[in-house]
């Protein structure tokens, strides 16, 4: 028996597609007016909102041979939720714009919506999708805008670290980079093209590493916890510990000294995309769980610039992920 061809976006059109995916998307508690009008209306009891946006493009940011549509929905939500949490805010709403090839099966878009819904439920309950846009393009592109509530507190910026603070991290470091390395080394065919079957096998053999890359689980709740505990600076570690610690150091005009003994830092300096939260706390304060101390903040030495040292020695200047430098032009 010949299987029926999959129903595509071209087959049913935009209106029917939206009717299929709206019920699957997460609902936002803060939405006064949700999807269906020209714009959403979001409650902002604090009178201020935190807002961020990010894109994921097929090729430099993901490969459909490796990521399922569900993975993509999950990751698109999780990575943007992490940026809101890094400001010390609670995520409240997402706006999602997709441009997708017209021959994409409708079931893929439904699975994408399922991934977003379940990521919000697991990582930021009460946050949901309040609107967006759907377009056609030969390149699958995901753009998400995330909104958050400071709940009366001050935003935690990158520029607040001071000498005497301790440096701490919440969440995983290094697993996502290991997963990506596995996919590039063993998730491709003989010509180096990403291969879905090989990727599935890798995920079954190395579930923690590959899933950390394809469907990360950042500790979103830890962002507001850090803010309430007096964090002086914070960011989402998306581009690698060394590069992102340097961003705090430069914004704050300090030296961040990372310690390797007992922290495992030496092996995770350059790996990114775990979306852990890196924060600084006053040295006299208790560091709240799930944060663990991995370094300290020092004044800049005479004749030096703000930056990062490791065990007191100058750190390797190699950066973390840079899409302009790292992408080789492949898709798959």
N, C-alpha and C positions, 0 to 999 in steps of 0.2 A: 504494500500500500504506500502511495506517495504522500508524504506529509504536506499539509496545507502550508503555503508560503506565509511567513510572518507578516502580520499587519504592520504597515509602516506609517510614519508621520504623514507622508505624501498621500497615502490611501484615505485617511480620515479627516485631515485638515486640522487647523489650529484650534477651532472652537471645540471640536470633539476631543482633541488631545487634552485641553485644559479641563474639560469636564471629567476626564479619566484620572487626571493626576491631582486635582484640588482635594478630593476627599482623602488622599493618601498622605498629604503634606501635614507637618505638625502645626497645630493651632497655637497662636501666641496669646498668653493670658493678658498681655498689655494692649492687645489690638482693640481699639474702639471701632475702627472700620478696617476690615481685612480685605482679602483678595476679591476682586470683582468690580471695583470702582477705578477711577483714574489714578488714585493714589490711596495709600493706607493712612489711617490716623492712629497714632500710638500714644498711650498715656505716658506722661513724663512727670510723675509726682515730685521728682527732685528739682524740676525746672531746667536741668541740664541733661544732655544725653552724650554718651560715648558712641562714636561711629567710626567704622573702619571698612575698607573694601579690599578685595583680593581677587585675582583671576587665576584660573587653571586652564592651560591650553594643551590640547593633545599634541604630544611631541616633547616639548621641553618639560612639561609638568606631570604628565601621566601617559601611559600606553594602554589602550583598550585591550590589548592582548594579555596584559597583566592584571589590570583592575576590572572588576565586574562593575556594571552600572550601580549596583548597591554600594560597592566600595567608594565609588566616586561621589555619590550623594553623602555618604558618611564623612569622607575626608573633606569635602567642600564645607560641610557644616563645622566639623571639628576644628579645622585650621582657623576659621574666622571667629569661632567662639573663643579660641585661645587668645587671640589679639584683644578681645574685649576684656577677658579675665586678667590679662597682663596689665591693664590699667586699674585693676582693683574693682572692676565693675561686674555687675550681674547681667549676663546676656538676656535680652528680652525679645528681640525680633530679628528676622533675616529677610532680605530682599534678594531674589535669585533671578538672574538673567542667563539664559542659555541660547547659544547658537549651535545648531545641530544639523548634520546632513539629513536631507529629506528622506533618504531610504533607511533611516534608523528605525528599528522595530519599536512600536508603541510600548511593548512590554519592557524595553530597556528604560524608557523614561519613567514608567511606573516603578521599576526597581530603584531607580535613582531617587525618586520621591520617598520610597520606603527607607532607603539609607539615611536620608536627611531626617526623617521622622524619628527613626530609632536612635540616631546620634543625639538629637536634642533630648529625647526621653532619657537616655543614659547619662548624658554629660551636663545638660542644662535644662532641667525640667521647667516647663512654663514658657520656654522660648519657642517660637514657631515662625513659619513663613507667612509674611503679610502681603506679599505681592512680588512682581518681577516682570519678566518679558521672555518671550519665546520667539526665536528667529531661525532662519535657515542659513547655513554656511557649510562649505566643504570641510572646514576644520571645527571639530567639537571644542567649544569654549564655554567655560563656566565662570560667571562673575557673581560674587556674593557680597552684599553689603550687610554688615552686622551692627546691631544697635544694642547699647547697654545702659544700665541704670546705676548711678553711683550711690544711691540710697542714702543720700545725705553726707557721704564722706568725700574726701578729697581724692582726685585722681593720683595714682602712683606713676610718676614720670621716670624717664631714664636719667634725669639730671639731678636726682636728689641724694645720691650716695655721698657719704662723708667719711674721712679717715676715722678709724675706730669701729666702723660697721663690720659686721660679718656678712659673707656672701653665702647664699644657700640656694638649693634647687629643689623643686618638687616635680616628680614625674621621671620618666625614663630618659636616659642619655645613651646614645650609641646604637640602640637596637634598629632604628629605622635605617641608619646608614649601612649596617650589616645586611639588612634585608635588601636594600637597593644593590649593594655589591653582589649579593647572591643572584639577584635577578639578571643583572648585566652579565655575570659570568656563566650562569647555568640556566637561565630562563630564556635563552635564545637558540635559534637553529644554527646549522653549520655556517650560514652566511651572516650570522650575527643579528638576524631579525627576531624581535620579540615573539615568543611562542606561547600560546595560551596553555597548551597541555603541559609543557615543561614548568610553567609558572604554577599551575595547580599542584604538580608533584612537589615542587619546592615548598609550597605553602603547607602541604601535609607533613613534610619532613622538618621544616623550620618554622612552625606556626608563629612563634613570638616575634622573630625577626621580620618575616615577610609581612605579617599583619601590622606590625608597627609602622611599616612603610606605606602600605596600601590603605589601612584603616586605623589611623592613630587614635589613642584614647588619652588625650591630655587631661590633667587634673583641673578642670575648669573651676571647680568649687574652691580651689586653693588660692585663686586670685583675690576674691573678697576676704578670705581668711587672712591673707598677708596684709591687706590694707587695714583691716581691723586690728592687726597685731603691730602696726606701726612701721610697715615696710617703707624704706626711704627711696627705693628705686626698684624697678621691675621691668622685665620684658619676656616675650615669648621666644624660646630658643628654637628658631626655625631654620637658621642658616649655619649652625654650628656653635658650640660652646665658646670657643676662642673668639670668633668673630663677634658674637653677640655680647660677650663680656666686654670686649673692646668698645662696643657701642656705648655701654653704660659708662665705662671709664672716661671716654672722650666727652660724653655729654655732661658728666659730673666733674670733670677736671681732676681726676684721681688716678691712682694706680690700683688695679685689682690683682691681688696675688692669689692664684689658685694653688691649692695643696694637693699633692698626689697621694700621700700616705693615708691609707685607709679610705680613700674616696673613689678610687677607680677613674679619676679624672684623666690620667695619662693616656688612657685608651680611647677617650671620647672627645678630644679637643676639637676635631675637625668635622665630626659627623653631625648632620642636621636633620630636620623634619620630624623629630620626636615631639616637638611642641611642648617641651617641659617649660616650667616657669622659673626664671632666674631672678632672684630678689636679693636686696641688701636690707639688713635689719640693724638697728643700733646694737652695739656690742653689749650693752647692759640689759637688753631685752631677751626674753625667752623666745627662741625660734619655734614657731608653731608647727605641729605636724600638718601635712606630710613633708615639710621642708627639712632638708639635711644640710648641714654646714659643709662647704667645700672650699672656703677661702676667706680672705679678709680684705678690707679696703685700707689702703695706705696713702699717705701724701705722695705727691709726685717728687721724685728725687731731683735735686738741683741739676740743671742741664738736660733733663729728660722731658719727654712729652707724656701726657696721659696715655695709659695703655695697660697691657696685661703682662704680668710675670707669672712664671710657674715655679713654685718652690724658691722664689726670690730671684730666679734667672730670667733674662729676657725671653719672651715667648717667640716661637716660630711665627713669622709674619704671614705665612700662608693663611688665606681666608677660608671661609666656609663656602656654601653654595652660592654661585653667581650664575644666573640663567644665561647671561650674555657670553660668559666664558666657558661654561660647562656643556651646553647643549651642542651635540654633534650634528644636529639636523635630521635625525631619524625620527620615525613615528612608530607605527606598529601597535 
